[in-house]
């Protein structure tokens, strides 16, 4: 399963599970609860009392400094965690709950519940994750997390802008 780009950069250095753990340990920063922030210094500037060393230990912190530093990272798991939470919709549906019951329990709309269930059904029918994402207007990363499948990395948005209108013809009014 692919991680958000902001977390993937960390995971490539210290591993998937440690990256998830690290981001969840970071305190909120600024006015928004979802914002996390950590500075990765140059390797020569890493000290034993740096936040990275406190959280990861010296060897993993040094590995991050060598691979990433100096850089301020703002990793986010907000949408990733929401997608993981949506897996429970599938579990509840398998247990026999109705759409309205699931929506009430999860605090979401019946349409969202139907989209998540449809995504699983389309995947079982053999549709590609990108096709499912465009059909249901759910991000490809969310599809991957909800269905626990590997998805391709894409920079194309799920919700495309409509095509632009051609310019209106100009008529000579004879002035």
C-alpha positions as CSV (number, residue, x, y, z in Angstrom):
1,X,0.0,0.0,0.0
2,X,1.4,3.4,-1.0
3,X,1.8,6.2,1.6
4,X,1.1,9.9,1.0
5,X,4.1,11.5,-0.7
6,X,4.9,13.6,2.4
7,X,5.3,10.3,4.4
8,X,6.8,8.2,1.7
9,X,9.9,10.2,1.7
10,X,10.5,9.3,5.3
11,X,9.4,5.7,4.8
12,X,12.1,5.2,2.1
13,X,14.7,5.9,4.7
14,X,13.5,4.4,7.9
15,X,10.8,2.0,6.8
16,X,7.0,2.0,6.5
17,X,6.0,1.2,10.1
18,X,8.5,3.6,11.6
19,X,7.5,6.4,9.3
20,X,3.8,5.9,10.3
21,X,4.8,5.8,14.0
22,X,7.0,8.9,13.7
23,X,4.3,11.1,12.0
24,X,1.7,10.0,14.6
25,X,4.1,11.0,17.4
26,X,4.6,14.6,16.1
27,X,2.6,17.2,18.0
28,X,0.1,19.4,16.0
29,X,1.7,22.6,14.8
30,X,-0.1,25.9,14.1
31,X,-3.8,26.5,13.9
32,X,-4.7,23.3,12.2
33,X,-4.8,20.0,14.1
34,X,-3.7,18.0,11.1
35,X,-0.5,19.9,10.5
36,X,2.7,18.3,11.7
37,X,6.2,19.7,11.4
38,X,9.8,18.4,12.0
39,X,13.1,19.8,10.9
40,X,15.7,17.4,9.6
41,X,19.2,19.0,10.0
42,X,22.4,18.4,8.2
43,X,24.2,15.3,9.6
44,X,26.9,17.4,11.2
45,X,24.3,19.5,13.1
46,X,22.4,16.6,14.6
47,X,22.7,16.5,18.4
48,X,21.6,14.0,21.0
49,X,18.8,16.2,22.2
50,X,17.2,16.8,18.8
51,X,13.6,15.7,18.5
52,X,14.5,13.1,15.8
53,X,17.0,11.4,18.0
54,X,14.5,11.4,20.9
55,X,11.8,9.8,18.7
56,X,13.8,7.4,16.5
57,X,17.2,6.9,18.1
58,X,20.6,8.0,16.8
59,X,21.0,5.6,13.8
60,X,17.6,6.2,12.2
61,X,17.9,10.0,12.9
62,X,21.3,10.1,11.3
63,X,20.0,8.1,8.3
64,X,17.2,10.6,7.8
65,X,19.7,13.6,8.1
66,X,22.0,12.0,5.5
67,X,19.1,11.2,3.1
68,X,16.8,14.2,3.5
69,X,18.5,17.0,5.5
70,X,18.6,19.9,5.8
71,X,14.8,20.2,5.3
72,X,11.6,21.0,7.2
73,X,9.1,18.2,6.6
74,X,5.3,18.6,7.0
75,X,4.1,15.0,6.8
76,X,0.4,14.3,7.0
77,X,-1.6,11.2,7.5
78,X,-5.0,12.8,7.6
79,X,-6.4,11.4,4.4
80,X,-4.5,8.1,4.8
81,X,-6.1,7.6,8.2
82,X,-9.5,8.5,6.9
83,X,-9.2,6.0,4.1
84,X,-8.1,3.3,6.6
85,X,-11.1,4.2,8.7
86,X,-13.3,3.6,5.7
87,X,-12.3,0.0,5.6
88,X,-14.7,-0.5,8.5
89,X,-17.5,0.3,6.1
90,X,-16.7,-2.8,4.2
91,X,-16.5,-4.9,7.4
92,X,-19.9,-3.6,8.5
93,X,-21.5,-4.3,5.1
94,X,-20.1,-7.9,5.3
95,X,-21.7,-8.3,8.7
96,X,-25.1,-7.5,7.2
97,X,-25.6,-3.8,8.2
98,X,-27.8,-1.7,5.9
99,X,-26.4,1.4,4.1
100,X,-28.3,3.8,6.4
101,X,-27.1,2.0,9.5
102,X,-23.4,2.1,8.4
103,X,-23.7,5.8,7.5
104,X,-25.1,6.6,10.9
105,X,-22.4,4.6,12.7
106,X,-19.6,6.1,10.6
107,X,-20.9,9.6,10.6
108,X,-21.0,9.9,6.8
109,X,-23.5,10.0,4.0
110,X,-25.2,6.9,2.5
111,X,-23.8,8.0,-0.9
112,X,-20.2,7.7,0.5
113,X,-21.0,4.3,2.0
114,X,-22.3,3.2,-1.4
115,X,-19.2,4.6,-3.2
116,X,-16.9,2.6,-0.9
117,X,-18.9,-0.6,-1.4
118,X,-19.0,0.0,-5.2
119,X,-15.2,0.5,-5.2
120,X,-14.8,-3.0,-3.7
121,X,-17.3,-4.5,-6.1
122,X,-15.6,-2.9,-9.1
123,X,-12.2,-4.1,-7.9
124,X,-13.6,-7.6,-7.5
125,X,-15.0,-7.4,-11.1
126,X,-11.5,-6.7,-12.3
127,X,-11.5,-3.0,-12.9
128,X,-8.3,-1.0,-12.6
129,X,-7.8,1.2,-9.5
130,X,-7.5,4.3,-11.8
131,X,-10.8,3.5,-13.5
132,X,-12.5,3.0,-10.1
133,X,-11.1,6.3,-8.9
134,X,-12.4,8.3,-11.9
135,X,-15.8,6.5,-11.9
136,X,-16.5,7.2,-8.2
137,X,-14.5,10.4,-7.8
138,X,-12.3,9.0,-5.1
139,X,-8.6,9.6,-5.1
140,X,-6.4,6.7,-6.3
141,X,-4.5,6.7,-3.0
142,X,-7.8,6.5,-1.0
143,X,-8.8,3.5,-3.2
144,X,-5.5,1.8,-2.5
145,X,-5.9,2.3,1.3
146,X,-9.6,1.3,1.5
147,X,-9.1,-1.8,-0.6
148,X,-5.6,-2.5,0.7
149,X,-4.1,-2.8,-2.8
150,X,-1.1,-1.3,-4.5
151,X,-2.0,1.6,-6.8
152,X,0.1,3.4,-9.5
153,X,1.5,6.7,-8.7
154,X,-0.3,9.4,-10.7
155,X,-0.3,13.1,-10.8
156,X,-3.6,13.4,-12.7
157,X,-6.4,14.7,-10.5
158,X,-9.5,12.6,-10.0
159,X,-11.9,15.5,-10.6
160,X,-10.9,16.9,-14.0
161,X,-11.8,20.5,-14.9
162,X,-14.4,20.7,-17.7
163,X,-13.1,21.6,-21.1
164,X,-12.9,25.3,-21.9
165,X,-15.5,26.8,-24.1
166,X,-14.4,28.0,-27.5
167,X,-14.4,31.8,-27.9
168,X,-17.6,33.3,-29.2
169,X,-17.5,34.4,-32.9
170,X,-17.0,38.1,-33.4
171,X,-19.3,39.7,-36.0
172,X,-18.5,42.8,-37.9
173,X,-21.1,45.3,-37.0
174,X,-20.1,47.8,-39.6
175,X,-19.2,50.7,-37.4
